[in-house]
Amino acid sequence: MYDFRSAATQVSDEIRKVTDPVLRAFYVGMDLYENAVWEGDFEARKAKLASLRPYWDQRFKELLALSDLDDPAVWYAVATWYGIYGKRSDGGKEKHDEWLLKAAEAGHVNAMYRTALRLKRLETPEGYEAACGWLHKAANLGNVSAMISLGLMYRGGEGVPRDLPKALEWFSKA
């Protein structure tokens, strides 16, 4: 059985800042999941992850109960759950994308950044154009990763005209 007490003491500082008890429990579960993935051999990791599943499922049920609220942080957390645990056969990818876009459109800066990354992976002119728009929104709200991504896009001419001064500007802001 996985030792929740010892793992819970290792949660990140970012999680410690979350004040909503349901969101905090959800993020602690995510952190426990991440820790379990990298500990021990394959069979040990598999057993740890299996023991985490009931905890994770209960937190997700609590989170879904909050999803009707007008709260982009909840929507982002729901998207994250579907991104990690959502089964493709159950429409997990589509649900992930739907909740992520909903959070991004409501102004959640990390959702904006992750939406941009998903669009870039399409490797189409439309995908790059939309990704650039989301990256600009996230970067203008202070997301450092978005600033770096914009710098890389402008440096390499990835979906935008190559513009080294603009790339340097975004790298400098980051």
N, CA, C and O of each residue as an XYZ file, in Angstrom:
696
protein
N       0.842     -1.186      0.000
C       0.000      0.000      0.000
C       0.888      1.250      0.000
O       1.909      1.297      0.686
N       0.497      2.233     -0.757
C       1.267      3.464     -0.879
C       1.187      4.290      0.399
O       0.111      4.420      0.984
N       2.297      4.842      0.834
C       2.351      5.626      2.065
C       1.986      7.086      1.765
O       2.841      7.887      1.386
N       0.705      7.412      1.941
C       0.223      8.760      1.646
C       0.848      9.806      2.560
O       1.135     10.919      2.121
N       1.059      9.462      3.818
C       1.580     10.447      4.783
C       2.965     10.949      4.377
O       3.210     12.155      4.353
N       3.864     10.026      4.059
C       5.209     10.479      3.698
C       5.197     11.217      2.365
O       5.923     12.196      2.195
N       4.385     10.761      1.420
C       4.326     11.426      0.122
C       3.684     12.806      0.248
O       4.087     13.736     -0.451
N       2.702     12.952      1.119
C       2.009     14.235      1.268
C       2.930     15.319      1.813
O       2.683     16.506      1.602
N       3.979     14.925      2.506
C       4.912     15.932      3.023
C       5.799     16.480      1.918
O       6.512     17.463      2.120
N       5.759     15.848      0.752
C       6.622     16.255     -0.343
C       5.898     17.081     -1.404
O       6.443     17.311     -2.483
N       4.677     17.528     -1.108
C       3.941     18.285     -2.122
C       4.648     19.604     -2.402
O       5.347     20.153     -1.551
N       4.450     20.083     -3.595
C       5.161     21.285     -4.035
C       4.665     22.544     -3.329
O       3.561     22.577     -2.786
N       5.494     23.562     -3.348
C       5.124     24.849     -2.753
C       3.922     25.460     -3.442
O       3.116     26.134     -2.800
N       3.788     25.233     -4.752
C       2.642     25.779     -5.475
C       1.334     25.224     -4.916
O       0.355     25.955     -4.766
N       1.325     23.937     -4.611
C       0.114     23.321     -4.069
C      -0.203     23.897     -2.696
O      -1.370     24.078     -2.348
N       0.819     24.181     -1.929
C       0.604     24.736     -0.586
C      -0.123     26.086     -0.646
O      -0.757     26.487      0.330
N      -0.036     26.782     -1.770
C      -0.671     28.099     -1.912
C      -2.163     27.997     -2.234
O      -2.890     28.980     -2.088
N      -2.630     26.824     -2.668
C      -4.033     26.644     -3.044
C      -4.876     26.611     -1.776
O      -4.630     25.795     -0.888
N      -5.871     27.496     -1.688
C      -6.667     27.600     -0.468
C      -7.955     26.782     -0.517
O      -8.417     26.320      0.526
N      -8.544     26.591     -1.691
C      -9.778     25.819     -1.788
C      -9.482     24.361     -1.429
O      -8.612     23.745     -2.044
N     -10.194     23.796     -0.439
C      -9.859     22.449      0.022
C     -10.022     21.364     -1.038
O      -9.236     20.417     -1.070
N     -11.022     21.482     -1.900
C     -11.216     20.456     -2.929
C     -10.114     20.541     -3.974
O      -9.543     19.524     -4.365
N      -9.815     21.761     -4.428
C      -8.734     21.916     -5.405
C      -7.401     21.480     -4.815
O      -6.593     20.839     -5.488
N      -7.179     21.831     -3.560
C      -5.923     21.444     -2.910
C      -5.804     19.919     -2.861
O      -4.756     19.363     -3.188
N      -6.890     19.245     -2.448
C      -6.863     17.772     -2.387
C      -6.605     17.195     -3.766
O      -5.875     16.214     -3.913
N      -7.208     17.806     -4.775
C      -7.018     17.341     -6.143
C      -5.551     17.480     -6.559
O      -4.966     16.547     -7.109
N      -4.966     18.640     -6.295
C      -3.577     18.856     -6.676
C      -2.617     18.006     -5.853
O      -1.583     17.576     -6.362
N      -2.945     17.760     -4.591
C      -2.122     16.848     -3.796
C      -2.155     15.465     -4.441
O      -1.126     14.795     -4.536
N      -3.346     15.038     -4.886
C      -3.459     13.760     -5.575
C      -2.607     13.711     -6.826
O      -1.960     12.702     -7.107
N      -2.605     14.803     -7.579
C      -1.770     14.864     -8.779
C      -0.298     14.742     -8.413
O       0.464     14.046     -9.084
N       0.095     15.425     -7.342
C       1.483     15.392     -6.904
C       1.871     13.977     -6.460
O       2.958     13.493     -6.776
N       0.963     13.322     -5.721
C       1.220     11.947     -5.304
C       1.384     11.044     -6.521
O       2.252     10.172     -6.549
N       0.549     11.263     -7.513
C       0.623     10.488     -8.751
C       1.991     10.673     -9.404
O       2.649      9.702     -9.777
N       2.410     11.938     -9.536
C       3.706     12.221    -10.162
C       4.842     11.545     -9.396
O       5.745     10.968    -10.002
N       4.797     11.615     -8.055
C       5.851     10.983     -7.252
C       5.846      9.474     -7.444
O       6.906      8.857     -7.546
N       4.664      8.879     -7.495
C       4.564      7.425     -7.614
C       5.086      6.935     -8.955
O       5.649      5.844     -9.041
N       4.904      7.726     -9.997
C       5.322      7.315    -11.338
C       6.826      7.074    -11.401
O       7.282      6.211    -12.151
N       7.589      7.815    -10.634
C       9.040      7.751    -10.770
C       9.731      6.939     -9.681
O      10.960      6.869     -9.673
N       8.989      6.324     -8.760
C       9.614      5.595     -7.662
C       9.580      4.087     -7.902
O       8.543      3.541     -8.278
N      10.708      3.415     -7.685
C      10.762      1.964     -7.728
C      10.753      1.383     -9.137
O      10.768      2.104    -10.135
N      10.728      0.053     -9.180
C      10.680     -0.623    -10.464
C       9.254     -0.596    -11.009
O       8.347     -0.060    -10.372
N       9.067     -1.168    -12.172
C       7.769     -1.092    -12.842
C       6.642     -1.650    -11.987
O       5.596     -1.014    -11.857
N       6.834     -2.818    -11.407
C       5.783     -3.448    -10.602
C       5.471     -2.612     -9.363
O       4.310     -2.498     -8.969
N       6.490     -2.031     -8.750
C       6.280     -1.186     -7.570
C       5.492      0.073     -7.960
O       4.586      0.487     -7.237
N       5.836      0.673     -9.095
C       5.111      1.875     -9.563
C       3.658      1.520     -9.866
O       2.739      2.262     -9.519
N       3.467      0.389    -10.512
C       2.123     -0.053    -10.863
C       1.273     -0.233     -9.600
O       0.110      0.172     -9.580
N       1.833     -0.830     -8.557
C       1.109     -1.033     -7.295
C       0.808      0.302     -6.616
O      -0.287      0.493     -6.086
N       1.757      1.215     -6.629
C       1.535      2.529     -6.021
C       0.427      3.280     -6.738
O      -0.449      3.869     -6.105
N       0.472      3.254     -8.057
C      -0.557      3.952     -8.829
C      -1.933      3.337     -8.604
O      -2.930      4.055     -8.518
N      -1.991      2.007     -8.509
C      -3.271      1.341     -8.257
C      -3.824      1.734     -6.895
O      -5.035      1.899     -6.743
N      -2.957      1.884     -5.907
C      -3.435      2.266     -4.573
C      -3.868      3.726     -4.529
O      -4.671      4.110     -3.679
N      -3.343      4.541     -5.438
C      -3.741      5.950     -5.492
C      -5.086      6.149     -6.172
O      -5.757      7.151     -5.925
N      -5.487      5.227     -7.014
C      -6.673      5.418     -7.845
C      -7.950      5.736     -7.053
O      -8.677      6.644     -7.457
N      -8.265      5.040     -5.947
C      -9.490      5.387     -5.212
C      -9.453      6.820     -4.661
O     -10.456      7.533     -4.707
N      -8.303      7.229     -4.147
C      -8.149      8.596     -3.642
C      -8.391      9.589     -4.776
O      -9.139     10.555     -4.628
N      -7.753      9.333     -5.894
C      -7.846     10.213     -7.056
C      -9.280     10.298     -7.575
O      -9.771     11.386     -7.875
N      -9.952      9.149     -7.681
C     -11.329      9.131     -8.176
C     -12.271      9.905     -7.263
O     -13.157     10.613     -7.742
N     -12.084      9.775     -5.946
C     -12.939     10.510     -5.005
C     -12.707     12.014     -5.141
O     -13.665     12.787     -5.140
N     -11.461     12.431     -5.256
C     -11.168     13.869     -5.418
C     -11.785     14.379     -6.716
O     -12.283     15.503     -6.775
N     -11.748     13.540     -7.761
C     -12.301     13.978     -9.037
C     -13.815     14.130     -8.951
O     -14.369     15.071     -9.519
N     -14.494     13.225     -8.252
C     -15.942     13.357     -8.061
C     -16.270     14.674     -7.351
O     -17.221     15.362     -7.720
N     -15.487     15.016     -6.342
C     -15.684     16.278     -5.619
C     -15.439     17.465     -6.554
O     -16.156     18.465     -6.520
N     -14.427     17.328     -7.372
C     -14.091     18.390     -8.312
C     -15.190     18.577     -9.351
O     -15.566     19.707     -9.661
N     -15.705     17.477     -9.889
C     -16.787     17.570    -10.867
C     -18.029     18.239    -10.273
O     -18.764     18.932    -10.976
N     -18.254     18.027     -8.982
C     -19.402     18.666     -8.326
C     -19.253     20.181     -8.330
O     -20.245     20.909     -8.276
N     -18.016     20.653     -8.394
C     -17.755     22.101     -8.422
C     -17.714     22.663     -9.839
O     -17.675     23.882    -10.011
N     -17.723     21.807    -10.854
C     -17.487     22.279    -12.217
C     -18.607     23.170    -12.758
O     -18.416     23.856    -13.761
N     -19.770     23.167    -12.108
C     -20.846     24.065    -12.527
C     -20.596     25.500    -12.084
O     -21.229     26.430    -12.584
N     -19.672     25.675    -11.146
C     -19.341     27.018    -10.686
C     -18.615     27.772    -11.789
O     -18.017     27.170    -12.681
N     -18.673     29.063    -11.718
C     -17.979     29.898    -12.695
C     -16.543     30.096    -12.228
O     -16.159     31.190    -11.813
N     -15.746     29.016    -12.302
C     -14.393     29.049    -11.758
C     -13.414     28.389    -12.725
O     -13.357     27.162    -12.801
N     -12.641     29.188    -13.465
C     -11.684     28.634    -14.425
C     -10.646     27.712    -13.789
O     -10.148     26.808    -14.459
N     -10.307     27.915    -12.518
C      -9.334     27.034    -11.857
C      -9.895     25.621    -11.734
O      -9.160     24.646    -11.890
N     -11.180     25.507    -11.457
C     -11.823     24.195    -11.388
C     -11.834     23.565    -12.773
O     -11.532     22.380    -12.914
N     -12.176     24.333    -13.789
C     -12.225     23.805    -15.154
C     -10.849     23.329    -15.604
O     -10.725     22.303    -16.274
N      -9.819     24.080    -15.231
C      -8.452     23.697    -15.570
C      -8.077     22.385    -14.874
O      -7.437     21.523    -15.475
N      -8.472     22.236    -13.621
C      -8.189     21.007    -12.884
C      -8.923     19.820    -13.506
O      -8.364     18.727    -13.602
N     -10.169     20.027    -13.928
C     -10.928     18.958    -14.596
C     -10.219     18.565    -15.891
O     -10.083     17.379    -16.190
N      -9.773     19.549    -16.652
C      -9.036     19.264    -17.896
C      -7.776     18.462    -17.593
O      -7.443     17.520    -18.312
N      -7.083     18.837    -16.535
C      -5.856     18.140    -16.155
C      -6.153     16.683    -15.822
O      -5.406     15.788    -16.219
N      -7.249     16.442    -15.092
C      -7.613     15.062    -14.760
C      -7.859     14.254    -16.027
O      -7.337     13.150    -16.183
N      -8.655     14.813    -16.923
C      -8.925     14.086    -18.162
C      -7.640     13.879    -18.961
O      -7.489     12.860    -19.635
N      -6.727     14.825    -18.891
C      -5.467     14.683    -19.604
C      -4.603     13.564    -19.058
O      -3.854     12.939    -19.809
N      -4.695     13.297    -17.751
C      -3.887     12.249    -17.134
C      -4.610     10.909    -17.141
O      -4.047      9.894    -17.550
N      -5.855     10.910    -16.687
C      -6.583      9.659    -16.496
C      -7.647      9.363    -17.538
O      -8.115      8.229    -17.639
N      -8.029     10.352    -18.302
C      -9.114     10.138    -19.254
C      -8.764      9.101    -20.295
O      -7.720      9.190    -20.941
N      -9.620      8.128    -20.460
C      -9.378      7.071    -21.441
C      -9.835      7.557    -22.806
O     -10.907      8.146    -22.941
N      -9.028      7.311    -23.796
C      -9.387      7.722    -25.153
C     -10.706      7.094    -25.584
O     -11.494      7.721    -26.291
N     -10.946      5.853    -25.159
C     -12.168      5.167    -25.559
C     -13.413      5.805    -24.936
O     -14.518      5.649    -25.455
N     -13.236      6.514    -23.839
C     -14.367      7.176    -23.173
C     -14.461      8.657    -23.518
O     -15.180      9.406    -22.858
N     -13.742      9.077    -24.543
C     -13.762     10.486    -24.926
C     -12.930     11.377    -24.029
O     -13.172     12.581    -23.958
N     -11.941     10.798    -23.334
C     -11.116     11.560    -22.402
C     -10.367     12.708    -23.059
O     -10.288     13.801    -22.499
N      -9.813     12.465    -24.250
C      -9.066     13.513    -24.952
C      -9.985     14.675    -25.318
O      -9.627     15.840    -25.141
N     -11.160     14.353    -25.824
C     -12.103     15.404    -26.207
C     -12.571     16.193    -24.985
O     -12.704     17.416    -25.037
N     -12.822     15.475    -23.879
C     -13.231     16.152    -22.647
C     -12.109     17.047    -22.131
O     -12.351     18.162    -21.668
N     -10.875     16.541    -22.220
C      -9.729     17.346    -21.809
C      -9.681     18.647    -22.603
O      -9.576     19.734    -22.034
N      -9.759     18.518    -23.924
C      -9.679     19.695    -24.793
C     -10.821     20.672    -24.520
O     -10.617     21.886    -24.515
N     -12.014     20.145    -24.296
C     -13.191     20.978    -24.036
C     -13.024     21.792    -22.743
O     -13.257     23.000    -22.732
N     -12.622     21.124    -21.662
C     -12.451     21.829    -20.382
C     -11.263     22.797    -20.428
O     -11.310     23.878    -19.841
N     -10.211     22.400    -21.123
C      -9.031     23.261    -21.232
C      -9.378     24.548    -21.980
O      -8.996     25.637    -21.553
N     -10.093     24.425    -23.084
C     -10.482     25.601    -23.857
C     -11.431     26.490    -23.055
O     -11.329     27.716    -23.106
N     -12.345     25.880    -22.321
C     -13.282     26.641    -21.491
C     -12.514     27.467    -20.449
O     -12.826     28.638    -20.229
N     -11.520     26.861    -19.819
C     -10.716     27.577    -18.823
C      -9.886     28.680    -19.481
O      -9.755     29.774    -18.933
N      -9.324     28.387    -20.659
C      -8.521     29.388    -21.370
C      -9.370     30.585    -21.771
O      -8.962     31.733    -21.590
N     -10.545     30.314    -22.313
C     -11.433     31.412    -22.733
C     -11.900     32.252    -21.555
O     -12.244     33.423    -21.717
N     -11.911     31.655    -20.369
C     -12.319     32.392    -19.167
C     -11.148     33.122    -18.518
O     -11.319     33.774    -17.488
N      -9.945     33.016    -19.120
C      -8.815     33.792    -18.639
C      -7.812     33.056    -17.778
O      -6.951     33.695    -17.174
N      -7.888     31.736    -17.696
C      -6.906     30.978    -16.902
C      -5.605     30.911    -17.696
O      -5.545     30.293    -18.759
N      -4.571     31.551    -17.171
C      -3.334     31.749    -17.932
C      -2.632     30.430    -18.265
O      -2.113     30.282    -19.371
N      -2.603     29.471    -17.338
C      -1.965     28.190    -17.639
C      -2.761     27.412    -18.677
O      -2.183     26.693    -19.493
N      -4.072     27.549    -18.653
C      -4.907     26.902    -19.670
C      -4.642     27.524    -21.040
O      -4.634     26.821    -22.050
N      -4.428     28.831    -21.075
C      -4.090     29.491    -22.336
C      -2.798     28.909    -22.906
O      -2.713     28.589    -24.092
N      -1.799     28.778    -22.042
C      -0.507     28.252    -22.469
C      -0.639     26.816    -22.967
O      -0.120     26.482    -24.032
N      -1.327     25.965    -22.209
C      -1.476     24.565    -22.615
C      -2.320     24.432    -23.880
O      -2.070     23.546    -24.697
N      -3.312     25.299    -24.050
C      -4.101     25.294    -25.289
C      -3.198     25.609    -26.470
O      -3.297     24.978    -27.523
N      -2.321     26.582    -26.294
C      -1.382     26.943    -27.362
C      -0.478     25.763    -27.720
O      -0.240     25.497    -28.898
N       0.016     25.067    -26.719
C       0.887     23.920    -26.996
C       0.152     22.840    -27.784
O       0.714     22.239    -28.700
N      -1.101     22.599    -27.425
C      -1.890     21.585    -28.144
C      -2.088     22.008    -29.603
O      -2.013     21.180    -30.511
N      -2.339     23.294    -29.818
C      -2.549     23.791    -31.179
C      -1.265     23.737    -32.003
O      -1.304     23.432    -33.195
N      -0.127     24.031    -31.373
C       1.157     23.951    -32.087
C       1.431     22.540    -32.572
O       1.993     22.350    -33.650
N       1.037     21.551    -31.783
C       1.289     20.155    -32.149
C       0.535     19.728    -33.407
O       0.878     18.720    -34.026
N      -0.492     20.490    -33.785
C      -1.219     20.174    -35.016
C      -0.345     20.379    -36.245
O      -0.547     19.741    -37.279
N       0.640     21.286    -36.119
C       1.583     21.604    -37.195
C       0.872     21.985    -38.486
O       1.247     21.549    -39.575
N      -0.159     22.802    -38.340
C      -0.869     23.362    -39.498
C      -0.787     24.875    -39.399
O      -0.591     25.406    -38.306
N      -0.931     25.580    -40.511
C      -0.908     27.051    -40.445
C      -1.970     27.600    -39.478
O      -1.706     28.544    -38.733
N      -3.166     27.004    -39.498
C      -4.234     27.467    -38.607
C      -3.876     27.204    -37.150
O      -4.132     28.035    -36.278
N      -3.278     26.035    -36.893
C      -2.874     25.679    -35.538
C      -1.817     26.627    -34.998
O      -1.900     27.082    -33.857
N      -0.810     26.924    -35.838
C       0.238     27.853    -35.421
C      -0.322     29.252    -35.164
O       0.053     29.913    -34.196
N      -1.220     29.693    -36.038
C      -1.808     31.026    -35.880
C      -2.601     31.122    -34.575
O      -2.465     32.088    -33.824
N      -3.423     30.116    -34.319
C      -4.206     30.116    -33.081
C      -3.292     29.988    -31.859
O      -3.524     30.641    -30.842
N      -2.260     29.153    -31.955
C      -1.310     28.992    -30.851
C      -0.618     30.307    -30.530
O      -0.450     30.669    -29.365
N      -0.222     31.010    -31.573
C       0.446     32.304    -31.386
C      -0.477     33.278    -30.647
O      -0.024     34.018    -29.773
N      -1.751     33.281    -30.988
C      -2.710     34.145    -30.304
C      -2.822     33.812    -28.827
O      -2.809     34.709    -27.984
N      -2.934     32.505    -28.500
C      -3.025     32.108    -27.092
C      -1.727     32.391    -26.351
O      -1.751     32.788    -25.186
N      -0.595     32.189    -27.019
C       0.687     32.474    -26.371
C       0.830     33.960    -26.061
O       1.328     34.329    -24.997
N       0.396     34.812    -26.985
C       0.449     36.252    -26.727
C      -0.420     36.622    -25.521
O      -0.009     37.411    -24.671
N      -1.618     36.048    -25.456
C      -2.500     36.335    -24.315
C      -1.851     35.893    -23.010
O      -1.830     36.649    -22.038
N      -1.323     34.675    -22.984
C      -0.707     34.149    -21.764
C       0.547     34.936    -21.396
O       0.769     35.251    -20.227
N       1.365     35.252    -22.399
C       2.596     36.012    -22.135
C       2.275     37.400    -21.603
O       2.944     37.880    -20.688
N       1.269     38.043    -22.158
C       0.897     39.381    -21.690
C       0.313     39.364    -20.279
O       0.229     40.400    -19.619
N      -0.090     38.174    -19.823
C      -0.562     38.024    -18.446
C       0.551     37.529    -17.516
O       0.313     37.239    -16.344
N       1.771     37.438    -18.060
C       2.928     37.117    -17.225
C       3.406     35.679    -17.250
O       4.282     35.329    -16.459
N       2.878     34.829    -18.115
C       3.314     33.438    -18.172
C       4.680     33.360    -18.860
O       4.796     33.594    -20.063
N       5.696     33.033    -18.087
C       7.073     33.017    -18.587
C       7.263     31.940    -19.663
O       7.971     32.160    -20.646
N       6.637     30.791    -19.475
C       6.754     29.725    -20.481
C       6.200     30.176    -21.824
O       6.751     29.839    -22.872
N       5.111     30.938    -21.796
C       4.534     31.462    -23.038
C       5.491     32.458    -23.693
O       5.616     32.485    -24.918
N       6.163     33.272    -22.884
C       7.137     34.227    -23.431
C       8.266     33.491    -24.137
O       8.678     33.879    -25.230
N       8.766     32.430    -23.514
C       9.845     31.644    -24.113
C       9.354     30.965    -25.397
O      10.063     30.945    -26.403
N       8.148     30.414    -25.355
C       7.592     29.765    -26.557
C       7.448     30.749    -27.706
O       7.730     30.416    -28.857
N       7.005     31.972    -27.387
C       6.902     32.992    -28.437
C       8.279     33.326    -29.002
O       8.443     33.471    -30.213
N       9.260     33.447    -28.120
C      10.618     33.704    -28.577
C      11.107     32.619    -29.522
O      11.727     32.905    -30.547
N      10.822     31.376    -29.168
C      11.229     30.253    -30.019
C      10.495     30.265    -31.354
O      11.084     29.982    -32.396
N       9.206     30.595    -31.317
C       8.439     30.649    -32.568
C       8.991     31.726    -33.492
O       9.176     31.488    -34.685
N       9.255     32.907    -32.946
C       9.787     34.001    -33.769
C      11.219     33.720    -34.213
O      11.598     34.085    -35.326
N      12.024     33.075    -33.362
C      13.402     32.771    -33.733
C      13.450     31.785    -34.903
O      14.266     31.935    -35.812
N      12.579     30.782    -34.877
C      12.612     29.756    -35.907
C      11.635     29.975    -37.045
O      11.609     29.193    -37.996
N      10.820     31.040    -36.965
C       9.818     31.263    -37.992
C       8.762     30.168    -37.993
O       8.242     29.791    -39.043
N       8.457     29.670    -36.824
C       7.516     28.558    -36.671
C       6.081     29.090    -36.618
O       5.588     29.461    -35.553
N       5.423     29.122    -37.768
C       4.041     29.596    -37.825
C       3.899     31.105    -37.861
O       2.793     31.630    -37.990
N       5.010     31.796    -37.749
C       5.051     33.267    -37.820
C       6.255     33.642    -38.668
O       7.176     32.839    -38.819
N       6.263     34.853    -39.225
C       7.467     35.259    -39.962
C       8.675     35.286    -39.016
O       8.564     35.729    -37.872
N       9.813     34.816    -39.494
C      11.021     34.829    -38.666
C      11.371     36.277    -38.342
O      11.482     37.120    -39.232
N      11.541     36.546    -37.050
C      11.785     37.911    -36.587
C      12.678     37.841    -35.351
O      12.197     37.715    -34.225
N      14.009     37.926    -35.590
C      14.963     37.782    -34.494
C      14.852     38.889    -33.437
O      14.973     38.595    -32.248
N      14.624     40.158    -33.830
C      14.444     41.179    -32.789
C      13.229     40.900    -31.894
O      13.278     41.116    -30.683
N      12.143     40.422    -32.502
C      10.952     40.100    -31.716
C      11.220     38.889    -30.819
O      10.748     38.838    -29.683
N      11.980     37.917    -31.332
C      12.343     36.748    -30.531
C      13.157     37.184    -29.320
O      12.901     36.744    -28.199
N      14.138     38.052    -29.552
C      14.975     38.547    -28.459
C      14.145     39.324    -27.437
O      14.386     39.236    -26.233
N      13.172     40.079    -27.929
C      12.288     40.835    -27.034
C      11.535     39.891    -26.087
O      11.441     40.152    -24.888
N      11.001     38.795    -26.633
C      10.260     37.848    -25.787
C      11.197     37.096    -24.849
O      10.847     36.859    -23.693
N      12.369     36.720    -25.321
C      13.346     36.057    -24.438
C      13.741     36.996    -23.308
O      13.875     36.561    -22.164
N      13.927     38.263    -23.606
C      14.326     39.242    -22.578
C      13.239     39.434    -21.535
O      13.531     39.591    -20.349
N      11.983     39.422    -21.973
C      10.869     39.558    -21.030
C      10.785     38.371    -20.078
O      10.418     38.500    -18.910
N      11.142     37.204    -20.627
C      11.071     35.983    -19.805
C      12.156     36.022    -18.746
O      12.274     35.092    -17.948
